[in-house]
Amino acid sequence: MPIDLDRYYTPEDVAVSALERGVFPFVPKVCADSTCGSGRLLDAANTVFGSVESIGIDRDVEAISQLRLRRPDWHLSVGDLLHPSTSGTLHRRQSVDLLVLNPPFSHGHKKFVEIQFAGKEMRGSIAMAHLLRSFDLFQPSLGAIVIAPESLLYSETDQDARQALAEDYQLTKLADLQRCTFRGARVQASVVQILPGGHQQSHQEIRHYDGVIQARLVRGSLPVHLNVSDPSGVPFVHSTDLKNIVAAGKIEGLSKTGNVAKGRTKGWVILVPRVGLPDCQAVKAIKLEQTVQLSDCVIALEFSTKAAATKAEKRIHSRWLEFKGLYRGTGARYITMARLSLWLPVIAVSPNHLLNS
Ligand SMILES: C[S@@+](CC[C@H](N)C(=O)[O-])C[C@H]1O[C@@H](n2cnc3c(N)ncnc32)[C@H](O)[C@@H]1O
């Protein structure tokens, strides 16, 4: 097989057992492979998790053409992950639960490549470059199962990239593969699980929950100092109001705003402060009978039913220290929408990624 096309496909049995070793808080429903080749890892995902929505990209035109014939229902595209401009822009279509990856390992004559990830510039191996680019593109809520050269876990070349990844994810080696696993190549490869939850939450254990809860995340945007009070306006919720709202079980005595800004919510919600540490008593499911405007210091998790909201409340309280650990910062502690979205799947809450809302 021509080396330059990287057609070192994962044997079927290896792909299945790699995915079987993963531990997840809920069963993935949408899987993506950004270097899918002949589709072995996505096939394995369909075997292990039941029928999943499958998204595949590869720069190898022939491999994608054949896969389109074999799997007409998959979302497949030809694209170069590291040079998107040469083959059209790669777009993230929808939220993805899990990445399944066996990226190219070989460098040719290069020792490293330049990588941009999480706003930082770094150097790393070609496998790491593919991995981080795929995380950027798909932002998988359950992380990834990756077949990677062992060096990705230990080498100096990938140290900076590992550190950047560890801010929000945990890397665990699940197994070592035999050197003869890939036809035509002798490499030491490992199966690695990358789970949301950075080094501050490394004590996190995987528990199984009964059912996935859908939540819509809404971030308030109105700064208190820009609030124009208007008695006929909409109730305005600031983080200092959260305790009282939960204690009263309703919105009473709140000031009203005449401003129209992003971050309005209504119905079954859990309101959490964006800035400042949360108070366990105040993080509770409540029903907002009318629309409120959230200040830029409040985030709402919206649910479609009371049952979903109260179940989510219980799950958050059962892992309170981890939840509190999401609030970081050297001065005032704060949580980001991205950090919250990455953690929620750990308690089997599937967030609607409205990161810019
Ligand atoms: C080791 S194979 C793995 C294929 C498949 N994921 C599997 O496990 O069988 C690597 C794949 O990466 C593809 N590839 C290499 N460089 C790429 C790039 N820059 N963008 C997209 N695909 C790439 C190759 O065409 C090849 O299909």
The ligand as a MOL file (V3000), in Angstrom:
LIG
                    3D

  0  0  0     0  0            999 V3000
M  V30 BEGIN CTAB
M  V30 COUNTS 27 29 0 0 0
M  V30 BEGIN ATOM
M  V30 1 C -4.2750 5.5050 9.8110 0
M  V30 2 S -5.5330 5.8220 8.6500 0 CHG=1
M  V30 3 C -6.9600 5.5820 9.6190 0
M  V30 4 C -8.2390 5.4540 8.8860 0
M  V30 5 C -9.4520 5.0710 9.7450 0
M  V30 6 N -9.7320 6.0880 10.7580 0
M  V30 7 C -9.2600 3.7340 10.4070 0
M  V30 8 O -9.0680 3.6900 11.6220 0
M  V30 9 O -9.2880 2.7250 9.7140 0 CHG=-1
M  V30 10 C -5.3590 7.5380 8.4790 0
M  V30 11 C -6.3030 8.2000 7.5000 0
M  V30 12 O -6.0550 9.5890 7.5580 0
M  V30 13 C -6.2600 10.1520 6.2850 0
M  V30 14 N -5.5540 11.4430 6.2840 0
M  V30 15 C -4.2170 11.6700 6.3310 0
M  V30 16 N -3.9510 12.9860 6.3780 0
M  V30 17 C -5.1620 13.6140 6.3700 0
M  V30 18 C -5.5670 14.9820 6.4070 0
M  V30 19 N -4.6690 15.9600 6.4810 0
M  V30 20 N -6.8950 15.2650 6.4020 0
M  V30 21 C -7.8260 14.2830 6.3370 0
M  V30 22 N -7.5010 12.9680 6.2780 0
M  V30 23 C -6.1930 12.6470 6.3150 0
M  V30 24 C -5.7040 9.1180 5.3530 0
M  V30 25 O -6.2170 9.2710 4.0590 0
M  V30 26 C -6.1330 7.8290 6.0500 0
M  V30 27 O -7.3690 7.3920 5.5570 0
M  V30 END ATOM
M  V30 BEGIN BOND
M  V30 1 1 1 2
M  V30 2 1 2 3
M  V30 3 1 2 10
M  V30 4 1 3 4
M  V30 5 1 4 5
M  V30 6 1 5 6
M  V30 7 1 5 7
M  V30 8 2 7 8
M  V30 9 1 7 9
M  V30 10 1 10 11
M  V30 11 1 11 12
M  V30 12 1 11 26
M  V30 13 1 12 13
M  V30 14 1 13 14
M  V30 15 1 13 24
M  V30 16 1 14 15
M  V30 17 1 14 23
M  V30 18 2 15 16
M  V30 19 1 16 17
M  V30 20 1 17 18
M  V30 21 2 17 23
M  V30 22 1 18 19
M  V30 23 2 18 20
M  V30 24 1 20 21
M  V30 25 2 21 22
M  V30 26 1 22 23
M  V30 27 1 24 25
M  V30 28 1 24 26
M  V30 29 1 26 27
M  V30 END BOND
M  V30 END CTAB
M  END
